[in-house]
Amino acid sequence: MLRACPRCGGGVEAVDLVTECPHCGYEIRNPRPAPFSETLILDDEPTLGAPPSAVTLANTAESAPEPTNLPDPLLGSDFHVYQVESVLGQGGMGRVYLARHRDLHRRCALKILLPELVERQRNYIERFMNEGRAAAALSHPNIITVHAVGQERDTYFLEMEFVPGRSLGRVLHDEQRLNPLKATLIAARIADGLAEAHRLGIVHRDLKPDNVLLTLQGVPKIADFGLAKVVRAGLTNAAGEPLCGTPHFMAPELYNGAPASPTTDVYALGVTYFLMLAGRVPFGGRTLTAVMGEVLNTPLPNIRRIVPEVSLEMAECLAMLLDRNPANRPADGVRAAQLLQSILGHSRDVDSLLDEAFGDDPNVQVQHEGRRHVLRVRFPNGRHQTVLVEASHHAAADRLLIITSICCPATPEFYDQALRINADMPHGSIAVADVDGTPSFIVHDTYPRATVDAEEVRKSVKEVAARADGIERLLTGGDIR
């Protein structure tokens, strides 16, 4: 079965747990999902008085039917207004394809409700359509955009924006855990997305790393609003509402029969933040009763004992997000985002980042000039290149680290050749900017300020300097920068 490469979107035959994309060489990992990561839906809500003690998470998890070796009839076919290209993934409610909208000439992610689920239980249709309605009401850079929801004969579908990248769950599977600054920035942006949903009265109810996609630039986007609901004024109990969510990410009050609310989403955000920092969930267990017992009774593990580099401010923020009493948590995504952004204000400064990156490199001289940092890079052939590093003026959660090197004046005779070079560059890009009043070619690259680490800065500075020097030499033959 063909899957889409998360980097380039090209079709890849997933024949092994590790597959190399034949188009761009990206290493794709295809592990089987862990049972605890699946969504659980029980019509009879367990309570402390009557726990489902014999039920394991593997048995209660909502999951898609086992894949078969039969060919997928949609692959390579025309469906509605779409040309279906490859499989992006499969979850509990449907299969997601990479497709192309024939009329609008754009790539998209096409989610198809599995026909066997419709035959098994009709309420899957309502939940599937609910996902489309809930997500379509949201427009935010940290939420997947839903373009259309519809039905073609007996098949139900959602058209969503295609996000080339990986899920946060896959990133954590591959990398185990993230550095604290990167984890905090991602958590802050997820909170921004939740804030938009909560402003419109929408509760996600199944926030977890598998339902957060990361773009190639590291921007998180919340997906899968299949369990979302609109909170109505006066709703004070869970009568008639099934227990649903992913057990390790469910707030304590949900196990006690309380309805889902913005604060239960905040708790799920806290578990996701803990998982990014520590590489494990705060409360484990392989049966629903075991998870309930730990969530309801076990003290929150000390994150700084697990990961000493987590700052005191981060640990205090995490404790607030995961407080057992919902009244002590941030009330919604808006307040959670404000809390996390205040933590980002304590991020390490660019000076120390550059000192770590180049402190032992005799070929790079660093000068700190306020917000701007000037790096003089020397190459083995004796040539030099100047690189400027500075932080943008965005808000803390959106701040960028901008890495720039000047090539030469941007004269018209160089335009065609510069565009050709730009098309072949795998990293960064050529642009035109005014330098001391003169239009000049520059090579630049950007990173999210709070997630970038010293090694990324080192590689990018060397790459930008080498590219700019090569362009300068090709176009002018000189070494003036």
N, C-alpha and C positions, 0 to 999 in steps of 0.2 A: 504494500500500500504506500502511495506517495504521501510524504509530509512536506511542509514548506520550511525551508531554512529560516530560522529566526533573524538572521542577519540580512540576507539578500532576497528572501522570498522564493528562491528557486526550488523546483521540485526535487525531493530526495527520497530514495528508497530506504526506509528505516529497517534494515535487515539485521541490526545488532543493537546492543545496548549503547555502543558508541559508534556513530556514523560520521564520516567526513563529507561535508558538502562538496560535490564535484564542481560547483560553480565558483565558490569563493574560498573553499578550504576550511570553513568554520567547523569546529568539532561539536557535533550534536550528540547529546546524551539522551537516551530513551529508556529511563528506568520505569519499572512498574510503580504505580502510585502506592504510597503507604496507606493502610486502612484508616489511620487516625486523621488523614487529611480530607476524608470524604464527608459530605453533608449528611446529616441524620434528620429524619422526619418521623416522629411517632405521633399517632393520633391520640394515644392515651398517655397523658403527661405523667412521668414518674415523679413521685414526691419522696420526701425523706421517710415517710411512713411506709411506702410500698415501692422500694427501689427494684428495677429490673435486674436483679443480681445475676441471673444466668445469661444475660445477653452480652455478647462481646461486641466491640465496635466493628469488627470485620463483618459480623452478621447483620448489624442494624444499619450500617452505612448505606446511604442511597448511592448506587453505582450503576453505570450503564451496563447493558448486557455484554457478556464476553464477546470480544471481537472474533469474527470468523475469517476463514481463508477465502471466502467467496469474494469475487471482484465487486468493487463499489460501483453501482450503476451510475452515480452522479459524476464520478471523476471523468474529466474531459468532455462532459456533456453540456448542453444548453438547458438551464433551469430558469423559468420565468424570464427575467431580463439579464440573467447572469451567465457567464461562461465559467464553469467550475474547473479550477486548475489543480488543486492538491489539497491534502488534509492538513489542517493546522493542529487539531487535537480533538479529544472526545471527553465529555464529562458526564455527569449523572443524567442530564436532561437531553443532551443533543450532541451532534458532531459539528465541528466548526471547520469550514473549508476556506481556502484562499480562492477568491473569485474575482472576476472582472465584470463591472457593470457595462453592458454593451452600449447603452445609450450615452452614458456620461463618461465612458473611457477612463474609469478609475478602478483601482484595486480596492477590495473590501474584504472583510471577514464575514462569511455567510454561515449563520448558525441554524441548523436544521433540527427540528424536534424529531427524535427517533420514532419511526412509525410503531415499533413494537411496544413503546411506552404508552402511546395513545391507545393501543388495543388493550393494554393491561389495566390502565386507570385513566379515566377521562379528565380528572382534575389536573393532569400534567399540561393539558392544553391551556387551562385557565392560568396556571403558574407561568407557562411559557409566554403567553400574551401579556401577562402582568409584568414580566421582565421588560418587554418592549415598551409598554406604556410608562413604566417607572423611569427607565433610562432615557426615553425620548424627551421626558420633561426636564432633563438635566443638561445644561451646557456649561462645561467647566474643563479647563486644561488637564485636570487630574481625574477625569471620569471619561470612560470610553463613550464615544458618541454613537448613538443609534440613529441610522438614517431612515430605516423603513422596517415595518413589521407587516407580515401578510400571509396569505395562504394561496398555494397553487394546487388545485385539485384537493387531495387529502393530505398535503404536506404543508406544515407550518414553518415559517422562517423568519429570522431577524437579519437585517443587513446592518453591520457595524463597521466602524473605521478599522482598517488594518493597521496594527501596531507591530512593525518589525522589531523584534527583541525577544525577551524571555519573561516568563512570569517570575514574580519575586520568589515564589516557592521553588522554581527550578534554580534560580540563582543561589538560594540558600542550600539546596541539595548539592550543588556543585562546589560552593565556597564555604559551606558550614556556617559561617557567621560573617558579619560585616564589621568594619572598623566603626567605633562609636559615632564619629561625626557623620559618616555616610548613613548609618542607621537612623540617626536623629533627623537628618534632612529628609530622608524618604518618609519617615513617620510624620513629619510636619506637612509634607505635601499630600500624603494620604488624608491627614486631618483636614486639609483645605478642601479636598473633594467631599469628605463627609460633611463638612460645614455647609456646602452648597445643598447637598441632599437634605440635611436637617432643616435648613431655612425654608425648604419647600414642604416640610412635614413628611419626608420619606426616610424610613429606617431601612438599612440594608439587610440586617439580620444574619448575614453569612460572610462577614469580612474576615479574610485570612490571606496569607501570602499567595495561594493558588488563584485567588480572585483579584490579584493586583498585577498588572502587566507593566514592565519597564521598557521604555523606548530605548533605542540605541544610545541616546544621550543620558539615560538614567532617570528619566522623568516617569514617576509612577502614575498609572491610570487605573482607577477602580473599575472592575468589570463584574458581570454576573449578578444582576439585580433580580434574579428569578424568585427569591424569597422576600423581596422588598415589600413593604406595606406602607400605606398612608396612615399616619397616626391621627385619629379623630379626637376632637375635644371630648372629654368626659369618659374616655376609655380607661377604666381603673382596674380591670381584672382580665384574666386570660380565658374566660369562658368560651368554649368552642374553638379555641386557638391551639393548634397542635404544637408540641415542643419541636423546634426545628433549629438547625444551625450545625456547626461542627463542634463536637463535644469539648475539645481542649480550648476553644475560643469563646465558649459560652459563659456569660456572666453568672455569678452565684444565684442571683434572684430568679433567673430563668428556671433553674432546677427547683426552685421553691414555688413555681406556678405564676410568677409575675409576667406581665406581657413584655414583649420586646419594646425598646425605647431608645432614644439617642444615647443614653448612658450605657446601654448594653453594647452598642456599636463602639463607644469609647473604650469599654473594657476589651473588646476584640482587638482594637487598635493597640492597647497596652500589651496584649499577648503577642501580637505581631512584632511590636517593638522589642519585647523581651527576647523573642526568637531570633531577631536580627542581631541583637547584642551577644547573646549567649550560645546560639546554635542549638537551643533546645527550648521546649515550652516550659513555663514555670511549674505546671502541675501535670504529671503524667498519668499512666494507667491504661490498661488494655481492655477493661470492661467499663461500661457506662457507670456502674456503681463505684468503681475505683476512681474514675475521673471526678464524679460528683463528690466523693468523700474528700479528695484532696482540694478541690476548688472551694468547698464549703468549710473545711476545717484546718487545712495545713497552712502554716504561715508562709507568706511570700518569701522565696529564697532571696538571699542578699546578693544582688547582681554584682556588687563590687568584690565579693569574695570569689565569684566565678570568673569575672573579667576585671582585674584591678584597674585597667586604664579607663574604665567608665568613670566619668566625673561625678562628684557629689550631686551636682545640679541634675544630671541625667538620672541618677538613681532616685532622687526625690520626685522627679517628674514621673518616672515609671511607677513608683509606689502610689502616686495619686491616680494614675490611669487605671491601676489594678486594685484600687481599694475595694474591699469586700462590701462596703456600704456604698450603694450608688449615690447617696446624698453627698459623699465626700469626693466623688470623682468630678472632673469637669462635666458640666451639665450637657454638653453637646459638642459637635465637631468644631464649632466656632471657638469655644473656650479651650478645647484641646489644642487647636492650631496656635492660639495665642500663647499657651504654655510652652509648646515645643519651640516656637519661634524665639521665645525669650531665652531658651537654652542655647539656641544657635548663636545668640549674641556673645556667648562665652567661647566660641570657636577660636582655635589657635590662629595667630596672626600670620600673614604671608611671610614676614621676615623669617620666622623660625622654620616655616615650611621650606623656603629656599635654602636656608642654612643647612637643613637636614639633607636636601637634595644634592647640594653642590659643595658642602663643607670640605670634602676630601678630594675634590676634583681640581687638579692644577690647571686644567684647560678652560675653566669657567671662572671669571671674576664677577662677583656680585656687588653692586652698589645700591643701597637703599635710599630712595629719595622721596620720603613721605609715602603717598599711596602708590607711587610708581617705582618700579625696581628695574634697574638697568643691568643686563648681563652681557658680558663680553666673552664670546665663545671663540676659542682658537682651534683650528683644524690641523690634522697631521701634515697637510701639505703647506702649512704656513699661512693660509688665508684666515681671515677673521670675519665675524658677523655679530652685530649687536641685536639683542633681543630685549623687548620690553615686556614686563609682567606687571599687571595691575588688576585690582578687583573692580568690578562694575559698581554702579550706584543703585542697584536694585534693593528691594527689601531683603532681609536676611535669608529667607527661605529660597529666594530666587536669584541671589547674588552669583555672579560668574567670575571666574578667574580668566582673564584675557591675556593670551600670549601672542605677541606680535613681533615681526621682524621686517624691516624695510629693505626692499630689493633694489629699486632704482626709480628714476623719474618715469611716469607713465606717459610716454610719448606715443602718438598714434601708430607709428611704424611697428611698435611692439605688440599691439592689441591682439592680432590674430595668433601670434605665437604664444602669447600668455594664456589665451583661452584654451589652446590645445594642451598646454602643460597642465592647466587647472583640471581638465577632464580626466587626466591620468593620475592625479594625486590621490593616494589612498587615505591621507591624514591631513586635516587642515584644508585651507583653500587660499587662492590668490584673490585679492580684492584691490580696489583703488581707494586711496584715502589722501586727504590733504596733509602734507607734512611741511610745516613752516611755509604754508601758502602755495606749495607746489604739489600738483597731483602726482602720487607715487604708487607704484605697485608694492603691496605688502603681502606677506604670508601670515595668516593668523589662525589660532585655534582657541576654543573655549571649553571650560569645564565648570560644572556646578561647584561653587566655592566651598561649600561645606562637605562635599564628598571627595574632593580630589585629595590624593595622598602624594607624598614626596616622590615616590617612584614614577607616578604618572606625570608629574611636573617635569622631572628629569628627562624622561623619554620625549615629552612633547617639545620642550625647549630645544633639545638636540635635533629633533626632526624638523621643527620650524626653521631653526638656524641653517641646517643643511639644505633645505629646500630653497630658502631665500638666497643663500649664497650661490647655489647652482643656477638659479634664475638670473641673478645679477651677472654671473660669469658668462652665461649663455647669451644674454641680451647686450651686455656692454663690454665684456672682456676684462673689466676692471675689478678692483677689490676696494670699493670706497666705503662700504658699510661695515 
